[in-house]
Amino acid sequence: MRITVVGTGYVGLITSICLCEMGHAVTNIDIDAKRITQLNNGRSVIYEPGLQQLLEKSLKNRRLFFTIDPRFAYAQADLIFIAVGTPENPDGTANLSFLQEAVYAIAAHIEKDVIICTKSTVPVGTNERIAEMIKDMTPSQLHVSIVSNPEFLREGSAINDFFHGDRIVIGTEDSKAASVLQELYAPLNTEIMVTDIRSAEMIKYASNAFLATKISFINEIAAICEKVGADISQVADGIGKDKRIGSSFLNAGIGYGGSCFPKDTKALVQLAGHVDHPFELLEAVIGVNNRQHTLAVAKAKEAAGGLEGKRVALLGLAFKPNTDDIREAPSLTILKMLIQENADVIAYDPAATLNIQRLFGNEIEYTENLETALKNADLAIIATEWESITKFPLVKYAELMKAPLVIDGRNCYSLSDIERHSITYISVGRSPHLQSAIAKV
Ligand SMILES: NC(=O)c1ccc[n+]([C@@H]2O[C@H](COP(=O)([O-])OP(=O)(O)OC[C@H]3O[C@@H](n4cnc5c(N)ncnc54)[C@H](O)[C@@H]3O)[C@@H](O)[C@H]2O)c1
């Protein structure tokens, strides 16, 4: 079977490389010639653990071909996965222009029957629209099947998620196309659900909306814990043990970011609005998350008595550990606020520094060395729970910083560990009484 994947981003590149790992030959097309050159030279365009090695392997085995040529990619393909970006429009709706361009290019170049499978996250009804576009643009003797196959991988563990997902959703009205995909995915031993096309599209949005809701819920509980002197870590542990609730996505912190939750929640609010159903719960989830992004700087300002001229070490820039992705990361809001307060900022991240540098230029300093970031800092803000941060010896904060004031936006350390060090430590949802007691040590 000839497989083409459209887009070499987090979803497209992972899909291509993992399909190669399963033994398939894959053509991966992008419109960005620079990315294709870099990939053909064997260098990954994104950071994802294990990806570089698998890329080299697939190129060496001559299973993976990168191209910008739509004829080469589409003319003889049996199965095409679309994995182009669907970023948000200013009004929160999904921007489908990349998807539309990809569909036009596919329609203009296919020469045989083909299955088109959308991995991009798209509003309900989009795959039906793709079917209409293809029908309008291709000769009637060609049979083109349309499938919605939403992607659930998590950046930072994307390769593992491809091989060991919780489920694979195949949304289509075409039973032959469903069989082809069931056969393709069978070796993964993951539960496969075949649904109608609209339900598949909705499953993706509803999943992300539910996970975002869990995060904003626990952050609201954390805010109340701070006021009543309870400890959110113990509370989350206690409620997570209830199987009906589950323990994942109950880590209180400075909110979710990334390329999915923020845009997908807004797109679902828009989608609901268009069918005359105001999604009030999800609007509140988004509002809570926006507030969380500002929390660390508000706490820092209060604890340090103002930030003007203060040396601030911002630890972690990526929206989560093990990725270089900074889209909608809380660090972006934090940096804007710190610059506004005239703080003197040095930012640390093991993988995302270059991406932040592209946005903030010389407004701040950068380092990939945690100790350099902390040296002579008046305060540190932890925005991403990289292992290099969670495993960092606590004793070094006091040794390196001018004043060891740490605002931990990700609850990286246990309070009992903190107690053994002379650090003024402010985290999320953990008793301020304990914190002020610790501050006196
Ligand atoms: N990133 C994730 O963790 C994740 C997880 C699940 C689902 N998704 C969804 O998957 C889709 C892709 O996300 P991503 O993070 O991989 O995006 P991305 O921005 O990292 O990559 C998209 C790629 O598509 C390319 N592209 C755009 N138009 C093209 C065209 N016409 N032909 C060929 N290539 C084209 C771009 O140049 C870019 O390289 C989105 O809809 C996203 O919501 C993302």
PDBQT file of the ligand as one rigid body, heavy atoms in Angstrom, charges set to zero:
ROOT
HETATM    1  N1  LIG A 501       0.470  18.637  18.197  1.00  0.00    +0.000 N 
HETATM    2  C1  LIG A 501      -0.279  17.756  18.856  1.00  0.00    +0.000 C 
HETATM    3  O1  LIG A 501       0.041  17.322  19.957  1.00  0.00    +0.000 OA
HETATM    4  C2  LIG A 501      -1.572  17.282  18.249  1.00  0.00    +0.000 A 
HETATM    5  C3  LIG A 501      -2.236  16.189  18.825  1.00  0.00    +0.000 A 
HETATM    6  C4  LIG A 501      -3.430  15.763  18.274  1.00  0.00    +0.000 A 
HETATM    7  C5  LIG A 501      -3.960  16.414  17.180  1.00  0.00    +0.000 A 
HETATM    8  N2  LIG A 501      -3.316  17.495  16.643  1.00  0.00    +0.000 N 
HETATM    9  C6  LIG A 501      -3.911  18.141  15.470  1.00  0.00    +0.000 C 
HETATM   10  O2  LIG A 501      -3.175  17.711  14.331  1.00  0.00    +0.000 OA
HETATM   11  C7  LIG A 501      -3.062  18.779  13.379  1.00  0.00    +0.000 C 
HETATM   12  C8  LIG A 501      -1.594  19.067  13.110  1.00  0.00    +0.000 C 
HETATM   13  O3  LIG A 501      -0.985  19.532  14.284  1.00  0.00    +0.000 OA
HETATM   14  P1  LIG A 501       0.589  19.726  14.410  1.00  0.00    +0.000 P 
HETATM   15  O4  LIG A 501       0.866  20.112  15.812  1.00  0.00    +0.000 OA
HETATM   16  O5  LIG A 501       1.275  18.549  13.815  1.00  0.00    +0.000 OA
HETATM   17  O6  LIG A 501       0.793  20.981  13.423  1.00  0.00    +0.000 OA
HETATM   18  P2  LIG A 501       2.143  21.672  12.986  1.00  0.00    +0.000 P 
HETATM   19  O7  LIG A 501       1.847  23.111  12.856  1.00  0.00    +0.000 OA
HETATM   20  O8  LIG A 501       3.265  21.227  13.874  1.00  0.00    +0.000 OA
HETATM   21  O9  LIG A 501       2.440  21.060  11.542  1.00  0.00    +0.000 OA
HETATM   22  C9  LIG A 501       1.651  21.269  10.425  1.00  0.00    +0.000 C 
HETATM   23  C10 LIG A 501       2.506  21.073   9.181  1.00  0.00    +0.000 C 
HETATM   24  O10 LIG A 501       1.646  21.072   8.035  1.00  0.00    +0.000 OA
HETATM   25  C11 LIG A 501       2.320  21.755   6.973  1.00  0.00    +0.000 C 
HETATM   26  N3  LIG A 501       1.338  22.162   5.971  1.00  0.00    +0.000 N 
HETATM   27  C12 LIG A 501       0.453  23.196   6.010  1.00  0.00    +0.000 A 
HETATM   28  N4  LIG A 501      -0.277  23.222   4.888  1.00  0.00    +0.000 NA
HETATM   29  C13 LIG A 501       0.148  22.201   4.110  1.00  0.00    +0.000 A 
HETATM   30  C14 LIG A 501      -0.223  21.711   2.832  1.00  0.00    +0.000 A 
HETATM   31  N5  LIG A 501      -1.197  22.280   2.125  1.00  0.00    +0.000 N 
HETATM   32  N6  LIG A 501       0.433  20.654   2.328  1.00  0.00    +0.000 NA
HETATM   33  C15 LIG A 501       1.438  20.059   3.033  1.00  0.00    +0.000 A 
HETATM   34  N7  LIG A 501       1.821  20.466   4.274  1.00  0.00    +0.000 NA
HETATM   35  C16 LIG A 501       1.182  21.527   4.785  1.00  0.00    +0.000 A 
HETATM   36  C17 LIG A 501       3.019  22.896   7.678  1.00  0.00    +0.000 C 
HETATM   37  O11 LIG A 501       4.043  23.461   6.886  1.00  0.00    +0.000 OA
HETATM   38  C18 LIG A 501       3.537  22.195   8.951  1.00  0.00    +0.000 C 
HETATM   39  O12 LIG A 501       4.820  21.645   8.753  1.00  0.00    +0.000 OA
HETATM   40  C19 LIG A 501      -3.826  19.943  13.989  1.00  0.00    +0.000 C 
HETATM   41  O13 LIG A 501      -5.132  19.917  13.515  1.00  0.00    +0.000 OA
HETATM   42  C20 LIG A 501      -3.800  19.637  15.471  1.00  0.00    +0.000 C 
HETATM   43  O14 LIG A 501      -4.889  20.229  16.152  1.00  0.00    +0.000 OA
HETATM   44  C21 LIG A 501      -2.134  17.933  17.151  1.00  0.00    +0.000 A 
ENDROOT
TORSDOF 0
